[in-house]
């Protein structure tokens, strides 16, 4: 297993659009295990996307199960994720491994329907709401070269220096 370095804003590679995975082979699976290890090794995080470690393929991992009262599907490995339906809108605070010094308020769909391949290459459909839907939308944005900074409600009033707890 390996722990990758995280690309940090303003690294221009974070703006790159990722390509589809054509086959979920052993090299893709190994990368996914290393990507998860990277997510677990860093500061607390509920998700990571392949572009954040310099691999521009449509792979994300999301796991919001650490939040006990949050409806969720457990750890999700999403390959070639595509949101097919969005409903409602809610504004919430987001942070990012690639933007370690700031958080910001971002408006996202409240519920989504998503289709993606899993680790076996099987197509799955998920219905998500609340924090899990927010986290998945955030990670999918990375696949399209977007950061939460690109979606701030207002750059003037909704970007905050991250608090450091000792």
C-alpha positions in Angstrom: 0.0 0.0 0.0 1.1 3.6 -0.6 0.1 7.0 0.7 0.1 9.6 -2.1 0.8 13.3 -1.8 -2.3 15.5 -2.0 -2.2 18.2 -4.7 -2.8 21.6 -3.0 -4.6 24.7 -4.4 -3.5 26.6 -6.5 -1.9 23.6 -8.3 -3.2 23.9 -11.9 -3.6 20.2 -12.2 -6.6 20.4 -9.9 -8.4 22.1 -12.9 -7.9 19.1 -15.2 -11.0 17.1 -16.2 -10.7 13.3 -15.6 -11.2 10.5 -18.1 -13.6 7.6 -17.8 -12.3 4.2 -16.6 -12.9 1.6 -19.4 -12.2 -1.5 -17.3 -11.9 -2.1 -13.6 -8.8 -4.2 -13.6 -6.2 -5.1 -10.9 -4.2 -1.9 -11.4 -7.3 0.2 -10.9 -8.2 -1.8 -7.8 -4.7 -1.4 -6.3 -4.9 2.4 -7.0 -8.2 2.5 -5.2 -6.8 0.7 -2.1 -3.9 3.2 -2.1 -6.3 6.1 -2.5 -8.3 5.0 0.5 -5.2 4.6 2.5 -4.2 8.2 1.6 -7.6 9.4 2.7 -7.4 7.6 6.0 -3.8 8.7 6.7 -4.4 12.4 6.3 -6.5 14.9 8.3 -10.0 13.6 9.0 -11.9 13.5 5.7 -15.1 11.9 4.4 -14.0 11.7 0.8 -11.2 11.8 -1.8 -11.0 11.9 -5.6 -8.3 10.5 -7.8 -7.4 13.9 -9.3 -6.4 15.1 -5.8 -3.4 12.7 -6.0 -2.6 13.5 -9.6 -4.4 10.6 -11.3 -7.0 12.0 -13.7 -9.5 9.1 -13.8 -13.1 9.2 -12.7 -12.7 7.6 -9.2 -14.0 8.8 -5.9 -14.3 7.4 -2.4 -16.9 8.7 0.1 -17.5 7.5 3.6 -19.7 9.6 5.8 -20.5 6.7 8.2 -18.4 8.4 10.9 -21.4 10.8 11.4 -23.7 8.6 13.4 -27.1 10.3 12.6 -26.4 10.7 8.9 -28.2 8.5 6.5 -25.6 6.8 4.3 -24.5 3.8 2.2 -21.3 3.2 4.2 -18.0 3.4 2.3 -18.6 4.0 -1.3 -16.2 3.4 -4.1 -17.6 5.2 -7.1 -16.1 4.7 -10.6 -17.3 6.8 -13.5 -20.0 8.4 -11.2 -22.8 10.3 -12.9 -25.5 12.3 -11.2 -28.8 11.6 -13.0 -31.2 13.6 -10.8 -30.8 16.6 -8.4 -33.5 17.9 -6.2 -33.7 20.8 -3.7 -30.9 23.0 -2.6 -29.2 23.6 0.7 -26.2 25.7 1.7 -23.6 24.1 3.9 -19.9 24.5 5.0 -17.3 22.5 3.1 -13.6 21.9 3.4 -11.2 20.0 1.2 -7.9 18.2 1.5 -6.7 20.2 -1.5 -7.6 23.5 0.2 -6.4 22.9 3.7 -6.5 26.4 5.1 -10.1 27.4 4.2 -13.7 26.3 4.4 -16.6 27.9 2.6 -20.4 27.9 2.2 -21.5 26.1 -0.9 -25.1 25.5 -2.3 -25.6 21.9 -3.3 -28.6 19.7 -4.3 -30.3 18.2 -1.2 -31.0 14.9 -2.8 -29.4 13.1 -5.8 -29.7 9.9 -7.7 -26.3 8.6 -8.9 -25.1 5.8 -11.1 -21.6 4.5 -10.9 -19.5 1.3 -11.2 -18.4 -0.4 -8.0 -15.1 -2.1 -7.3 -16.3 -5.2 -9.2 -17.2 -3.2 -12.2 -20.9 -3.6 -11.6 -23.2 -0.7 -12.3 -25.1 0.5 -9.2 -27.7 3.2 -8.6 -27.8 5.1 -5.4 -30.3 7.6 -3.9 -28.6 10.0 -1.5 -29.6 12.9 0.7 -28.1 15.4 3.1 -24.5 15.2 4.0 -23.8 12.1 1.9 -25.2 13.8 -1.2 -23.1 16.9 -0.5 -19.9 14.9 0.0 -20.5 13.0 -3.3 -21.2 16.2 -5.2 -18.0 17.7 -3.8 -15.9 14.7 -4.9 -17.5 14.5 -8.3 -16.6 18.2 -8.8 -12.9 17.2 -8.5 -13.4 14.9 -11.5 -14.6 17.9 -13.5 -11.7 20.1 -12.5 -13.8 22.1 -9.9 -13.1 22.9 -6.3 -15.5 24.1 -3.6 -13.9 27.5 -4.2 -15.5 27.6 -7.6 -19.0 27.1 -6.1 -18.9 29.5 -3.1 -22.1 31.3 -2.4 -20.1 34.5 -2.2 -16.3 34.8 -2.3 -16.6 38.0 -0.2 -18.8 36.6 2.6 -18.6 32.8 2.5 -14.9 31.9 2.6 -13.4 31.3 6.0 -9.9 30.7 7.4 -9.9 27.2 8.8 -9.8 27.0 12.6 -6.8 25.2 14.1 -7.6 23.2 17.2 -4.8 22.3 19.6 
